[in-house]
């Protein structure tokens, strides 16, 4: 439980700041999704929504980690809201 909470706090710390001044750097989409999953896991479990991150292929993009993480969190939150009341989640 302590490790899980620590991961959530680290993810929140990373995603909560602005990041406008951060340099562009190579980023793993899988790593960003894992960070978002740490933050959103409770909601997903509460509604029995499956959050699957493909393991076969990772994509690396050039960007600012904070800003792309915020975009991913927003997209995942919107997706959750769209499927949470459906029969198949």
Phi and psi restraints in degrees (range 20) as a CNS / XPLOR table:
assign (resid 1 and name C) (resid 2 and name N)
       (resid 2 and name CA) (resid 2 and name C) 1.0 -62.3 20.0 2
assign (resid 2 and name N) (resid 2 and name CA)
       (resid 2 and name C) (resid 3 and name N) 1.0 -42.8 20.0 2
assign (resid 2 and name C) (resid 3 and name N)
       (resid 3 and name CA) (resid 3 and name C) 1.0 -63.0 20.0 2
assign (resid 3 and name N) (resid 3 and name CA)
       (resid 3 and name C) (resid 4 and name N) 1.0 -41.6 20.0 2
assign (resid 3 and name C) (resid 4 and name N)
       (resid 4 and name CA) (resid 4 and name C) 1.0 -63.8 20.0 2
assign (resid 4 and name N) (resid 4 and name CA)
       (resid 4 and name C) (resid 5 and name N) 1.0 -43.2 20.0 2
assign (resid 4 and name C) (resid 5 and name N)
       (resid 5 and name CA) (resid 5 and name C) 1.0 -64.5 20.0 2
assign (resid 5 and name N) (resid 5 and name CA)
       (resid 5 and name C) (resid 6 and name N) 1.0 -41.1 20.0 2
assign (resid 5 and name C) (resid 6 and name N)
       (resid 6 and name CA) (resid 6 and name C) 1.0 -62.3 20.0 2
assign (resid 6 and name N) (resid 6 and name CA)
       (resid 6 and name C) (resid 7 and name N) 1.0 -40.3 20.0 2
assign (resid 6 and name C) (resid 7 and name N)
       (resid 7 and name CA) (resid 7 and name C) 1.0 -64.1 20.0 2
assign (resid 7 and name N) (resid 7 and name CA)
       (resid 7 and name C) (resid 8 and name N) 1.0 -40.7 20.0 2
assign (resid 7 and name C) (resid 8 and name N)
       (resid 8 and name CA) (resid 8 and name C) 1.0 -64.1 20.0 2
assign (resid 8 and name N) (resid 8 and name CA)
       (resid 8 and name C) (resid 9 and name N) 1.0 -44.4 20.0 2
assign (resid 8 and name C) (resid 9 and name N)
       (resid 9 and name CA) (resid 9 and name C) 1.0 -62.5 20.0 2
assign (resid 9 and name N) (resid 9 and name CA)
       (resid 9 and name C) (resid 10 and name N) 1.0 -43.4 20.0 2
assign (resid 9 and name C) (resid 10 and name N)
       (resid 10 and name CA) (resid 10 and name C) 1.0 -61.0 20.0 2
assign (resid 10 and name N) (resid 10 and name CA)
       (resid 10 and name C) (resid 11 and name N) 1.0 -43.8 20.0 2
assign (resid 10 and name C) (resid 11 and name N)
       (resid 11 and name CA) (resid 11 and name C) 1.0 -63.5 20.0 2
assign (resid 11 and name N) (resid 11 and name CA)
       (resid 11 and name C) (resid 12 and name N) 1.0 -44.1 20.0 2
assign (resid 11 and name C) (resid 12 and name N)
       (resid 12 and name CA) (resid 12 and name C) 1.0 -63.2 20.0 2
assign (resid 12 and name N) (resid 12 and name CA)
       (resid 12 and name C) (resid 13 and name N) 1.0 -40.9 20.0 2
assign (resid 12 and name C) (resid 13 and name N)
       (resid 13 and name CA) (resid 13 and name C) 1.0 -61.4 20.0 2
assign (resid 13 and name N) (resid 13 and name CA)
       (resid 13 and name C) (resid 14 and name N) 1.0 -42.8 20.0 2
assign (resid 13 and name C) (resid 14 and name N)
       (resid 14 and name CA) (resid 14 and name C) 1.0 -65.5 20.0 2
assign (resid 14 and name N) (resid 14 and name CA)
       (resid 14 and name C) (resid 15 and name N) 1.0 -44.2 20.0 2
assign (resid 14 and name C) (resid 15 and name N)
       (resid 15 and name CA) (resid 15 and name C) 1.0 -85.3 20.0 2
assign (resid 15 and name N) (resid 15 and name CA)
       (resid 15 and name C) (resid 16 and name N) 1.0 -11.3 20.0 2
assign (resid 15 and name C) (resid 16 and name N)
       (resid 16 and name CA) (resid 16 and name C) 1.0 -88.4 20.0 2
assign (resid 16 and name N) (resid 16 and name CA)
       (resid 16 and name C) (resid 17 and name N) 1.0 -14.2 20.0 2
assign (resid 16 and name C) (resid 17 and name N)
       (resid 17 and name CA) (resid 17 and name C) 1.0 -91.1 20.0 2
assign (resid 17 and name N) (resid 17 and name CA)
       (resid 17 and name C) (resid 18 and name N) 1.0 168.4 20.0 2
assign (resid 17 and name C) (resid 18 and name N)
       (resid 18 and name CA) (resid 18 and name C) 1.0 -66.5 20.0 2
assign (resid 18 and name N) (resid 18 and name CA)
       (resid 18 and name C) (resid 19 and name N) 1.0 -58.4 20.0 2
assign (resid 18 and name C) (resid 19 and name N)
       (resid 19 and name CA) (resid 19 and name C) 1.0 81.5 20.0 2
assign (resid 19 and name N) (resid 19 and name CA)
       (resid 19 and name C) (resid 20 and name N) 1.0 4.0 20.0 2
assign (resid 19 and name C) (resid 20 and name N)
       (resid 20 and name CA) (resid 20 and name C) 1.0 -62.9 20.0 2
assign (resid 20 and name N) (resid 20 and name CA)
       (resid 20 and name C) (resid 21 and name N) 1.0 -28.4 20.0 2
assign (resid 20 and name C) (resid 21 and name N)
       (resid 21 and name CA) (resid 21 and name C) 1.0 -93.5 20.0 2
assign (resid 21 and name N) (resid 21 and name CA)
       (resid 21 and name C) (resid 22 and name N) 1.0 -5.5 20.0 2
assign (resid 21 and name C) (resid 22 and name N)
       (resid 22 and name CA) (resid 22 and name C) 1.0 -65.8 20.0 2
assign (resid 22 and name N) (resid 22 and name CA)
       (resid 22 and name C) (resid 23 and name N) 1.0 144.4 20.0 2
assign (resid 22 and name C) (resid 23 and name N)
       (resid 23 and name CA) (resid 23 and name C) 1.0 -74.6 20.0 2
assign (resid 23 and name N) (resid 23 and name CA)
       (resid 23 and name C) (resid 24 and name N) 1.0 156.4 20.0 2
assign (resid 23 and name C) (resid 24 and name N)
       (resid 24 and name CA) (resid 24 and name C) 1.0 -71.4 20.0 2
assign (resid 24 and name N) (resid 24 and name CA)
       (resid 24 and name C) (resid 25 and name N) 1.0 139.3 20.0 2
assign (resid 24 and name C) (resid 25 and name N)
       (resid 25 and name CA) (resid 25 and name C) 1.0 -148.2 20.0 2
assign (resid 25 and name N) (resid 25 and name CA)
       (resid 25 and name C) (resid 26 and name N) 1.0 159.8 20.0 2
assign (resid 25 and name C) (resid 26 and name N)
       (resid 26 and name CA) (resid 26 and name C) 1.0 -66.4 20.0 2
assign (resid 26 and name N) (resid 26 and name CA)
       (resid 26 and name C) (resid 27 and name N) 1.0 133.9 20.0 2
assign (resid 26 and name C) (resid 27 and name N)
       (resid 27 and name CA) (resid 27 and name C) 1.0 -132.5 20.0 2
assign (resid 27 and name N) (resid 27 and name CA)
       (resid 27 and name C) (resid 28 and name N) 1.0 141.6 20.0 2
assign (resid 27 and name C) (resid 28 and name N)
       (resid 28 and name CA) (resid 28 and name C) 1.0 -86.8 20.0 2
assign (resid 28 and name N) (resid 28 and name CA)
       (resid 28 and name C) (resid 29 and name N) 1.0 124.7 20.0 2
assign (resid 28 and name C) (resid 29 and name N)
       (resid 29 and name CA) (resid 29 and name C) 1.0 -62.9 20.0 2
assign (resid 29 and name N) (resid 29 and name CA)
       (resid 29 and name C) (resid 30 and name N) 1.0 -38.4 20.0 2
assign (resid 29 and name C) (resid 30 and name N)
       (resid 30 and name CA) (resid 30 and name C) 1.0 -59.5 20.0 2
assign (resid 30 and name N) (resid 30 and name CA)
       (resid 30 and name C) (resid 31 and name N) 1.0 -43.8 20.0 2
assign (resid 30 and name C) (resid 31 and name N)
       (resid 31 and name CA) (resid 31 and name C) 1.0 -62.3 20.0 2
assign (resid 31 and name N) (resid 31 and name CA)
       (resid 31 and name C) (resid 32 and name N) 1.0 -40.0 20.0 2
assign (resid 31 and name C) (resid 32 and name N)
       (resid 32 and name CA) (resid 32 and name C) 1.0 -63.4 20.0 2
assign (resid 32 and name N) (resid 32 and name CA)
       (resid 32 and name C) (resid 33 and name N) 1.0 -42.3 20.0 2
assign (resid 32 and name C) (resid 33 and name N)
       (resid 33 and name CA) (resid 33 and name C) 1.0 -65.5 20.0 2
assign (resid 33 and name N) (resid 33 and name CA)
       (resid 33 and name C) (resid 34 and name N) 1.0 -37.2 20.0 2
assign (resid 33 and name C) (resid 34 and name N)
       (resid 34 and name CA) (resid 34 and name C) 1.0 -63.6 20.0 2
assign (resid 34 and name N) (resid 34 and name CA)
       (resid 34 and name C) (resid 35 and name N) 1.0 -40.7 20.0 2
assign (resid 34 and name C) (resid 35 and name N)
       (resid 35 and name CA) (resid 35 and name C) 1.0 -61.5 20.0 2
assign (resid 35 and name N) (resid 35 and name CA)
       (resid 35 and name C) (resid 36 and name N) 1.0 -43.8 20.0 2
assign (resid 35 and name C) (resid 36 and name N)
       (resid 36 and name CA) (resid 36 and name C) 1.0 -66.3 20.0 2
assign (resid 36 and name N) (resid 36 and name CA)
       (resid 36 and name C) (resid 37 and name N) 1.0 -39.5 20.0 2
assign (resid 36 and name C) (resid 37 and name N)
       (resid 37 and name CA) (resid 37 and name C) 1.0 -61.1 20.0 2
assign (resid 37 and name N) (resid 37 and name CA)
       (resid 37 and name C) (resid 38 and name N) 1.0 -40.2 20.0 2
assign (resid 37 and name C) (resid 38 and name N)
       (resid 38 and name CA) (resid 38 and name C) 1.0 -57.8 20.0 2
assign (resid 38 and name N) (resid 38 and name CA)
       (resid 38 and name C) (resid 39 and name N) 1.0 -40.8 20.0 2
assign (resid 38 and name C) (resid 39 and name N)
       (resid 39 and name CA) (resid 39 and name C) 1.0 -74.3 20.0 2
assign (resid 39 and name N) (resid 39 and name CA)
       (resid 39 and name C) (resid 40 and name N) 1.0 -37.7 20.0 2
assign (resid 39 and name C) (resid 40 and name N)
       (resid 40 and name CA) (resid 40 and name C) 1.0 -96.1 20.0 2
assign (resid 40 and name N) (resid 40 and name CA)
       (resid 40 and name C) (resid 41 and name N) 1.0 -5.6 20.0 2
assign (resid 40 and name C) (resid 41 and name N)
       (resid 41 and name CA) (resid 41 and name C) 1.0 -55.2 20.0 2
assign (resid 41 and name N) (resid 41 and name CA)
       (resid 41 and name C) (resid 42 and name N) 1.0 -41.1 20.0 2
assign (resid 41 and name C) (resid 42 and name N)
       (resid 42 and name CA) (resid 42 and name C) 1.0 -60.5 20.0 2
assign (resid 42 and name N) (resid 42 and name CA)
       (resid 42 and name C) (resid 43 and name N) 1.0 -46.9 20.0 2
assign (resid 42 and name C) (resid 43 and name N)
       (resid 43 and name CA) (resid 43 and name C) 1.0 -61.0 20.0 2
assign (resid 43 and name N) (resid 43 and name CA)
       (resid 43 and name C) (resid 44 and name N) 1.0 -42.8 20.0 2
assign (resid 43 and name C) (resid 44 and name N)
       (resid 44 and name CA) (resid 44 and name C) 1.0 -62.7 20.0 2
assign (resid 44 and name N) (resid 44 and name CA)
       (resid 44 and name C) (resid 45 and name N) 1.0 -45.6 20.0 2
assign (resid 44 and name C) (resid 45 and name N)
       (resid 45 and name CA) (resid 45 and name C) 1.0 -64.8 20.0 2
assign (resid 45 and name N) (resid 45 and name CA)
       (resid 45 and name C) (resid 46 and name N) 1.0 -39.7 20.0 2
assign (resid 45 and name C) (resid 46 and name N)
       (resid 46 and name CA) (resid 46 and name C) 1.0 -60.1 20.0 2
assign (resid 46 and name N) (resid 46 and name CA)
       (resid 46 and name C) (resid 47 and name N) 1.0 -33.6 20.0 2
assign (resid 46 and name C) (resid 47 and name N)
       (resid 47 and name CA) (resid 47 and name C) 1.0 -106.4 20.0 2
assign (resid 47 and name N) (resid 47 and name CA)
       (resid 47 and name C) (resid 48 and name N) 1.0 9.5 20.0 2
assign (resid 47 and name C) (resid 48 and name N)
       (resid 48 and name CA) (resid 48 and name C) 1.0 54.4 20.0 2
assign (resid 48 and name N) (resid 48 and name CA)
       (resid 48 and name C) (resid 49 and name N) 1.0 42.3 20.0 2
assign (resid 48 and name C) (resid 49 and name N)
       (resid 49 and name CA) (resid 49 and name C) 1.0 -93.8 20.0 2
assign (resid 49 and name N) (resid 49 and name CA)
       (resid 49 and name C) (resid 50 and name N) 1.0 130.5 20.0 2
assign (resid 49 and name C) (resid 50 and name N)
       (resid 50 and name CA) (resid 50 and name C) 1.0 -86.2 20.0 2
assign (resid 50 and name N) (resid 50 and name CA)
       (resid 50 and name C) (resid 51 and name N) 1.0 129.7 20.0 2
assign (resid 50 and name C) (resid 51 and name N)
       (resid 51 and name CA) (resid 51 and name C) 1.0 -115.7 20.0 2
assign (resid 51 and name N) (resid 51 and name CA)
       (resid 51 and name C) (resid 52 and name N) 1.0 103.9 20.0 2
assign (resid 51 and name C) (resid 52 and name N)
       (resid 52 and name CA) (resid 52 and name C) 1.0 -108.6 20.0 2
assign (resid 52 and name N) (resid 52 and name CA)
       (resid 52 and name C) (resid 53 and name N) 1.0 129.5 20.0 2
assign (resid 52 and name C) (resid 53 and name N)
       (resid 53 and name CA) (resid 53 and name C) 1.0 -110.1 20.0 2
assign (resid 53 and name N) (resid 53 and name CA)
       (resid 53 and name C) (resid 54 and name N) 1.0 116.2 20.0 2
assign (resid 53 and name C) (resid 54 and name N)
       (resid 54 and name CA) (resid 54 and name C) 1.0 -58.2 20.0 2
assign (resid 54 and name N) (resid 54 and name CA)
       (resid 54 and name C) (resid 55 and name N) 1.0 136.5 20.0 2
assign (resid 54 and name C) (resid 55 and name N)
       (resid 55 and name CA) (resid 55 and name C) 1.0 -99.2 20.0 2
assign (resid 55 and name N) (resid 55 and name CA)
       (resid 55 and name C) (resid 56 and name N) 1.0 -15.5 20.0 2
assign (resid 55 and name C) (resid 56 and name N)
       (resid 56 and name CA) (resid 56 and name C) 1.0 -68.5 20.0 2
assign (resid 56 and name N) (resid 56 and name CA)
       (resid 56 and name C) (resid 57 and name N) 1.0 -43.9 20.0 2
assign (resid 56 and name C) (resid 57 and name N)
       (resid 57 and name CA) (resid 57 and name C) 1.0 -138.9 20.0 2
assign (resid 57 and name N) (resid 57 and name CA)
       (resid 57 and name C) (resid 58 and name N) 1.0 133.0 20.0 2
assign (resid 57 and name C) (resid 58 and name N)
       (resid 58 and name CA) (resid 58 and name C) 1.0 -104.0 20.0 2
assign (resid 58 and name N) (resid 58 and name CA)
       (resid 58 and name C) (resid 59 and name N) 1.0 153.3 20.0 2
assign (resid 58 and name C) (resid 59 and name N)
       (resid 59 and name CA) (resid 59 and name C) 1.0 -117.3 20.0 2
assign (resid 59 and name N) (resid 59 and name CA)
       (resid 59 and name C) (resid 60 and name N) 1.0 134.4 20.0 2
assign (resid 59 and name C) (resid 60 and name N)
       (resid 60 and name CA) (resid 60 and name C) 1.0 -108.4 20.0 2
assign (resid 60 and name N) (resid 60 and name CA)
       (resid 60 and name C) (resid 61 and name N) 1.0 131.8 20.0 2
assign (resid 60 and name C) (resid 61 and name N)
       (resid 61 and name CA) (resid 61 and name C) 1.0 -125.8 20.0 2
assign (resid 61 and name N) (resid 61 and name CA)
       (resid 61 and name C) (resid 62 and name N) 1.0 163.0 20.0 2
assign (resid 61 and name C) (resid 62 and name N)
       (resid 62 and name CA) (resid 62 and name C) 1.0 -102.0 20.0 2
assign (resid 62 and name N) (resid 62 and name CA)
       (resid 62 and name C) (resid 63 and name N) 1.0 123.6 20.0 2
assign (resid 62 and name C) (resid 63 and name N)
       (resid 63 and name CA) (resid 63 and name C) 1.0 -178.3 20.0 2
assign (resid 63 and name N) (resid 63 and name CA)
       (resid 63 and name C) (resid 64 and name N) 1.0 -171.0 20.0 2
assign (resid 63 and name C) (resid 64 and name N)
       (resid 64 and name CA) (resid 64 and name C) 1.0 -99.1 20.0 2
assign (resid 64 and name N) (resid 64 and name CA)
       (resid 64 and name C) (resid 65 and name N) 1.0 122.6 20.0 2
assign (resid 64 and name C) (resid 65 and name N)
       (resid 65 and name CA) (resid 65 and name C) 1.0 -55.8 20.0 2
assign (resid 65 and name N) (resid 65 and name CA)
       (resid 65 and name C) (resid 66 and name N) 1.0 -45.8 20.0 2
assign (resid 65 and name C) (resid 66 and name N)
       (resid 66 and name CA) (resid 66 and name C) 1.0 -61.9 20.0 2
assign (resid 66 and name N) (resid 66 and name CA)
       (resid 66 and name C) (resid 67 and name N) 1.0 -48.3 20.0 2
assign (resid 66 and name C) (resid 67 and name N)
       (resid 67 and name CA) (resid 67 and name C) 1.0 -67.9 20.0 2
assign (resid 67 and name N) (resid 67 and name CA)
       (resid 67 and name C) (resid 68 and name N) 1.0 -42.4 20.0 2
assign (resid 67 and name C) (resid 68 and name N)
       (resid 68 and name CA) (resid 68 and name C) 1.0 -68.2 20.0 2
assign (resid 68 and name N) (resid 68 and name CA)
       (resid 68 and name C) (resid 69 and name N) 1.0 -35.0 20.0 2
assign (resid 68 and name C) (resid 69 and name N)
       (resid 69 and name CA) (resid 69 and name C) 1.0 -63.4 20.0 2
assign (resid 69 and name N) (resid 69 and name CA)
       (resid 69 and name C) (resid 70 and name N) 1.0 -39.4 20.0 2
assign (resid 69 and name C) (resid 70 and name N)
       (resid 70 and name CA) (resid 70 and name C) 1.0 -65.5 20.0 2
assign (resid 70 and name N) (resid 70 and name CA)
       (resid 70 and name C) (resid 71 and name N) 1.0 -39.7 20.0 2
assign (resid 70 and name C) (resid 71 and name N)
       (resid 71 and name CA) (resid 71 and name C) 1.0 -63.8 20.0 2
assign (resid 71 and name N) (resid 71 and name CA)
       (resid 71 and name C) (resid 72 and name N) 1.0 -45.9 20.0 2
assign (resid 71 and name C) (resid 72 and name N)
       (resid 72 and name CA) (resid 72 and name C) 1.0 -60.4 20.0 2
assign (resid 72 and name N) (resid 72 and name CA)
       (resid 72 and name C) (resid 73 and name N) 1.0 -44.1 20.0 2
assign (resid 72 and name C) (resid 73 and name N)
       (resid 73 and name CA) (resid 73 and name C) 1.0 -60.8 20.0 2
assign (resid 73 and name N) (resid 73 and name CA)
       (resid 73 and name C) (resid 74 and name N) 1.0 -42.3 20.0 2
assign (resid 73 and name C) (resid 74 and name N)
       (resid 74 and name CA) (resid 74 and name C) 1.0 -64.7 20.0 2
assign (resid 74 and name N) (resid 74 and name CA)
       (resid 74 and name C) (resid 75 and name N) 1.0 -44.9 20.0 2
assign (resid 74 and name C) (resid 75 and name N)
       (resid 75 and name CA) (resid 75 and name C) 1.0 -63.5 20.0 2
assign (resid 75 and name N) (resid 75 and name CA)
       (resid 75 and name C) (resid 76 and name N) 1.0 -43.0 20.0 2
assign (resid 75 and name C) (resid 76 and name N)
       (resid 76 and name CA) (resid 76 and name C) 1.0 -67.2 20.0 2
assign (resid 76 and name N) (resid 76 and name CA)
       (resid 76 and name C) (resid 77 and name N) 1.0 -40.1 20.0 2
assign (resid 76 and name C) (resid 77 and name N)
       (resid 77 and name CA) (resid 77 and name C) 1.0 -62.9 20.0 2
assign (resid 77 and name N) (resid 77 and name CA)
       (resid 77 and name C) (resid 78 and name N) 1.0 -42.8 20.0 2
assign (resid 77 and name C) (resid 78 and name N)
       (resid 78 and name CA) (resid 78 and name C) 1.0 -64.3 20.0 2
assign (resid 78 and name N) (resid 78 and name CA)
       (resid 78 and name C) (resid 79 and name N) 1.0 -40.4 20.0 2
assign (resid 78 and name C) (resid 79 and name N)
       (resid 79 and name CA) (resid 79 and name C) 1.0 -63.6 20.0 2
assign (resid 79 and name N) (resid 79 and name CA)
       (resid 79 and name C) (resid 80 and name N) 1.0 -42.7 20.0 2
assign (resid 79 and name C) (resid 80 and name N)
       (resid 80 and name CA) (resid 80 and name C) 1.0 -58.9 20.0 2
assign (resid 80 and name N) (resid 80 and name CA)
       (resid 80 and name C) (resid 81 and name N) 1.0 -47.9 20.0 2
assign (resid 80 and name C) (resid 81 and name N)
       (resid 81 and name CA) (resid 81 and name C) 1.0 -60.0 20.0 2
assign (resid 81 and name N) (resid 81 and name CA)
       (resid 81 and name C) (resid 82 and name N) 1.0 -33.4 20.0 2
assign (resid 81 and name C) (resid 82 and name N)
       (resid 82 and name CA) (resid 82 and name C) 1.0 -73.8 20.0 2
assign (resid 82 and name N) (resid 82 and name CA)
       (resid 82 and name C) (resid 83 and name N) 1.0 -27.9 20.0 2
assign (resid 82 and name C) (resid 83 and name N)
       (resid 83 and name CA) (resid 83 and name C) 1.0 -112.0 20.0 2
assign (resid 83 and name N) (resid 83 and name CA)
       (resid 83 and name C) (resid 84 and name N) 1.0 -10.6 20.0 2
assign (resid 83 and name C) (resid 84 and name N)
       (resid 84 and name CA) (resid 84 and name C) 1.0 -59.2 20.0 2
assign (resid 84 and name N) (resid 84 and name CA)
       (resid 84 and name C) (resid 85 and name N) 1.0 -27.8 20.0 2
assign (resid 84 and name C) (resid 85 and name N)
       (resid 85 and name CA) (resid 85 and name C) 1.0 -101.6 20.0 2
assign (resid 85 and name N) (resid 85 and name CA)
       (resid 85 and name C) (resid 86 and name N) 1.0 3.6 20.0 2
assign (resid 85 and name C) (resid 86 and name N)
       (resid 86 and name CA) (resid 86 and name C) 1.0 -79.7 20.0 2
assign (resid 86 and name N) (resid 86 and name CA)
       (resid 86 and name C) (resid 87 and name N) 1.0 159.7 20.0 2
assign (resid 86 and name C) (resid 87 and name N)
       (resid 87 and name CA) (resid 87 and name C) 1.0 -68.4 20.0 2
assign (resid 87 and name N) (resid 87 and name CA)
       (resid 87 and name C) (resid 88 and name N) 1.0 -45.3 20.0 2
assign (resid 87 and name C) (resid 88 and name N)
       (resid 88 and name CA) (resid 88 and name C) 1.0 -103.3 20.0 2
assign (resid 88 and name N) (resid 88 and name CA)
       (resid 88 and name C) (resid 89 and name N) 1.0 116.4 20.0 2
